[in-house]
Amino acid sequence: MVVAQQPRDNDPGGQKEDFGKSSPVGLLMLVLLLASVFLLVRSMNKKLKKLPASFDAPGAGNAAEAKEPVNAGASVIAAGKAAAKAAKAGKKAGGDPAAPAAEAPKQD
């Protein structure tokens, strides 16, 4: 059994003379982290400056293709919707669900 003691008048409440002061190790860690972030940003800027302005092949395609942007995501989504419709229609018609779905129409 431990008997509780009354706090003394000069008791700082568990805070010793070093409470609230940063140590030299903390300062060193802060300086190292800031230096590493600076070097990483500088390296990334060098890499980004080496990238080309555009990833399109120079002179590839004709003028009609250059005017219209390529949207591969929309065509994939459209193909998936068309395949789902074909599968649903095949199910309603009593077709074989294991049969391959009709190909999606090509978009230009």
N, C-alpha and C positions, 0 to 999 in steps of 0.2 A: 504494500500500500504506500502511495506517495502523498505526502501532505502538501497542499497548496501553500505557496509562500506569498506573502504580501510584497508587492513591488517596492523597491527602494526609491528614494527621491531622486537619485542621480542615474537611474536606469533609463537608457535611451530607447527602450522598447524593442530591443533586439537589433538595433542599428549601431554598428560599430563605427569607428572613425573613417573607414573607407566606403561607407554606404553612399551611393549616388555618384561616385567618381568613376570615370572610365579608366580602363587600364591601357597601357601601351600596346598590349596584344590586340585590343579592340581597334585602336587607331591603325595598327598595321593591317589588320584584316580589311578595314574600310578603304585604305589606300590601295591595297591589292585588288579589291573588287572594282574600284573606280578605274584603275589602270587596265584591268582586263576588259571592262565594258568599252573603254576608249579604243583599245586595240581591235576588238571585235567589230566595232562600228567602222573604223578606218578600213579594215580588211574587206568588209561587205561593200563599202562604197567603191573600192577598187574593182571588185568583181562585177558590180552593177554597171560600172562605166564601160567594161569590156563587152557587155551584151549588145547585140545589134538592136537597131530601132524597131525592126519588125522581123518576125521569123518566117515570113513568106519568102518563097524562092524568087529571086529577081527574074522578071520577064516571064514567069510561069502563068499560063492561062491566057485567055483573050480578054478583051475589054468588058464583055458582058459578065464574065465571072468575077472580074475585079469590082464591078459596081455592086453586086449582090453578096453580102457577107455569108459565110458558111456557118450554118447552125446545125451541127451534128447532133446535139442533144435533142432538138425538136424532132428530127427524123427518127431517132431511136424511140422516142416516146410514141410517135405516130405509128411506127411499126408494131410496137407492143400493144397499143390499143386495137389496131387492126387484127392482130393475132388473137387477142382476147375476144373480139366480136365474132371472129370466125369460129372459135372454139365454142362460144355460147350458141351460135346459130347451129352448129353441128350437133350439139347436145339436144337442142329443141327439136331438131329434125329426126332425132333418134339415131344419129350416126354413132360411129365407134369413137368413144372419147380418147382412145389410145392412138387414133389415126392422126397423122401430122396435120397441123393447121395449114390453111391456105396461106400462100406468101402474101406479105403486105404489099400494097401498091407502091411503086417507086415515086418519090417526089422529086421534082426538078427545081 
